[in-house]
Amino acid sequence: MIDTWQLTKFDVAERQLLQAIRLFFSGGDAVSVHTLSEAAAQVLYDTRDNHGGVTSIFRDSDRIRPERKKEWLQHLFCSRNFFKHANKDPNATHEFKLSFNHFSLLDAVNMYAAAKKSWTPETLIFFSWFSLSYPGILKDDNPMLISLINSNLSGDDPIDISNFEAWSTCIDDLRSGQRWLASVTLNMGLPNDG
C-alpha cells in the first residue's frame, strides 16, 4: 500500500475536477461539487502559463470593463468564497443556485481540456451534457464532439438531460473500456508526463 503520493498542481486539479463531475452526475452534494470545481479551476488558472496560457471563460473575458473587473470577480466568486471563509461574516447566509455548478464546471473543464489537449470520460460527458442543456451557448468546431452529441446523445435514442444516472453510466462505460472513443484518454496527468 502506497502511503505517499508525489503530486503536481495539475494532478491535484485533475483529481478535484474529475471527482466534482462524478459527484455532479451521481447526485452528490452540490456545495461539495462547487468547492471541488472552483478549487480545480483556480489551480488550473494559476498554472495557466505552464500549460500554454489557457484561458478562463469568465476570469479572462474581454467583455468586462477593466474598471469593473474586480466587481465582476466578486460576483463570480461569491459562492466559492462563502464556502471557504467565515472570518469576516461567521453568521452570514448565502443563496446558492444549483446552476452555478453548471458554469463553474464548464469553466474548469474548458481550462483542463486546453491544458491536457484531450478529453477524459468525465470532461467529455459533462461538456456534452452542458451542450445539450444549454443549446446555442457554446460554439465548438470539434467534429468528433459534434458527431457524438448529434448521433449518440441526441440522436434516435437520446439520453434524457435530466437522467443523471444515464450520464454517470456513460462515464463508467468509458472508464471501464465498455465503450471507446478515439479522442478520450483514461490516462491521468499531462500528455508529456509519460
C-alpha positions in Angstrom: 0.0 0.0 0.0 1.4 3.4 -1.0 1.0 6.0 1.7 2.7 8.9 -0.1 1.9 10.4 -3.4 4.0 12.8 -5.4 1.5 15.2 -7.0 1.8 18.2 -9.3 -0.6 21.1 -9.1 -2.2 19.8 -12.3 -2.6 16.3 -10.7 -4.5 17.9 -7.8 -6.7 20.0 -10.1 -7.4 17.0 -12.3 -8.5 14.8 -9.4 -10.6 17.6 -8.0 -12.3 18.3 -11.3 -13.0 14.7 -12.3 -14.4 14.0 -8.8 -16.6 17.1 -9.0 -18.0 15.8 -12.3 -18.7 12.3 -10.9 -20.3 13.8 -7.8 -22.4 16.1 -10.1 -23.8 13.2 -12.1 -24.3 10.9 -9.1 -26.4 13.5 -7.3 -23.7 14.3 -4.7 -23.7 17.3 -2.5 -23.9 20.5 -4.6 -21.7 22.5 -2.2 -19.0 19.9 -2.5 -19.3 19.8 -6.3 -18.9 23.6 -6.3 -16.0 23.6 -3.9 -14.1 21.0 -5.8 -14.8 22.6 -9.2 -13.7 26.0 -8.0 -10.6 24.7 -6.4 -9.6 22.9 -9.6 -10.4 25.9 -11.7 -8.3 28.2 -9.5 -5.3 25.8 -9.7 -5.7 25.5 -13.5 -5.9 29.2 -13.8 -3.0 29.9 -11.5 -0.8 27.5 -13.5 -2.1 28.5 -16.9 1.3 29.8 -18.1 2.7 26.2 -17.6 0.0 24.9 -19.9 0.3 27.2 -22.9 -1.6 30.1 -21.4 -5.0 28.5 -21.2 -7.8 31.0 -20.6 -10.8 31.1 -18.3 -14.2 31.8 -19.9 -15.1 34.0 -17.0 -11.9 35.4 -15.5 -10.4 36.4 -18.8 -13.4 37.8 -20.5 -12.6 40.9 -22.6 -16.3 41.8 -22.4 -15.8 43.2 -18.9 -14.8 46.8 -18.4 -11.4 46.9 -16.8 -12.6 49.3 -14.1 -15.4 46.8 -13.2 -13.3 43.6 -13.3 -12.9 43.5 -9.5 -16.7 43.8 -9.0 -17.2 41.1 -11.7 -14.9 38.7 -10.0 -16.5 39.3 -6.6 -19.9 38.3 -8.1 -18.3 35.3 -9.9 -16.6 34.0 -6.7 -19.3 34.8 -4.2 -20.4 31.2 -3.6 -16.8 29.9 -3.7 -15.7 32.5 -1.1 -18.8 31.9 1.1 -18.0 28.2 1.2 -14.3 28.7 2.0 -14.2 31.6 4.5 -16.0 32.7 7.7 -13.6 35.1 9.3 -15.5 38.3 8.3 -19.0 37.0 8.3 -19.5 34.0 10.6 -23.3 34.4 10.8 -24.0 35.2 7.1 -26.3 33.2 4.9 -26.0 32.7 1.1 -28.4 31.9 -1.7 -26.8 29.2 -3.8 -28.3 28.2 -7.1 -27.6 24.8 -8.4 -27.0 26.2 -11.9 -23.9 27.9 -10.5 -22.2 24.4 -10.7 -23.0 24.1 -14.4 -21.0 27.2 -15.2 -18.2 26.6 -12.7 -17.7 23.1 -14.1 -17.8 24.4 -17.6 -15.0 26.9 -16.9 -12.9 24.3 -15.2 -13.5 21.7 -18.0 -12.5 24.3 -20.6 -9.2 25.1 -18.9 -8.5 21.5 -18.1 -9.2 20.2 -21.7 -7.0 23.0 -23.1 -4.1 22.1 -20.8 -4.5 18.3 -21.3 -5.2 18.6 -25.0 -7.7 15.7 -24.8 -10.9 14.6 -23.2 -11.4 12.3 -20.3 -14.7 10.4 -19.9 -15.8 12.8 -17.2 -15.0 16.0 -19.2 -16.4 14.8 -22.4 -19.7 13.7 -20.8 -20.0 16.9 -18.9 -19.3 19.1 -21.9 -21.8 17.0 -23.9 -24.4 17.4 -21.2 -23.8 21.1 -21.0 -24.1 21.5 -24.8 -27.4 19.7 -24.7 -28.7 21.5 -21.6 -27.8 25.0 -22.9 -28.2 24.6 -26.7 -26.8 27.5 -28.7 -24.5 28.9 -26.0 -21.3 27.1 -26.9 -19.6 27.1 -30.2 -17.4 24.1 -31.0 -15.9 23.1 -34.3 -14.7 19.8 -33.0 -16.2 17.3 -35.5 -15.9 14.3 -33.0 -17.8 16.2 -30.3 -20.5 17.4 -32.7 -20.9 13.8 -34.0 -21.1 12.4 -30.5 -23.7 14.8 -29.5 -25.8 14.5 -32.6 -25.7 10.8 -33.0 -25.1 9.2 -29.6 -26.6 11.6 -27.2 -29.3 13.5 -29.1 -30.0 11.1 -32.0 -32.7 8.3 -32.3 -32.4 7.2 -28.7 -31.2 10.3 -26.8 -30.2 10.3 -23.2 -32.6 12.5 -21.2 -30.7 15.6 -20.0 -32.2 15.1 -16.5 -31.3 11.4 -16.3 -28.0 11.8 -14.4 -27.8 8.1 -13.7 -27.6 7.5 -17.5 -24.9 10.2 -17.8 -23.0 8.7 -14.9 -23.2 5.3 -16.6 -21.7 6.8 -19.8 -18.7 7.9 -17.7 -18.4 4.4 -16.1 -18.7 2.7 -19.5 -15.9 4.8 -21.0 -13.7 4.4 -17.9 -14.2 0.6 -17.9 -13.5 0.3 -21.6 -17.0 -1.0 -22.3 -17.3 2.0 -24.7 -14.4 3.5 -26.5 -13.9 6.8 -28.3 -10.6 7.6 -30.0 -10.2 11.1 -28.6 -10.8 10.1 -25.0 -7.9 9.3 -22.7 -8.0 7.3 -19.5 -4.5 8.4 -18.5 -4.1 10.8 -15.7 -1.7 13.8 -15.9 -0.5 15.9 -18.7 0.4 14.3 -22.0 4.1 14.9 -21.6 4.1 13.3 -18.1 4.9 10.0 -19.7 
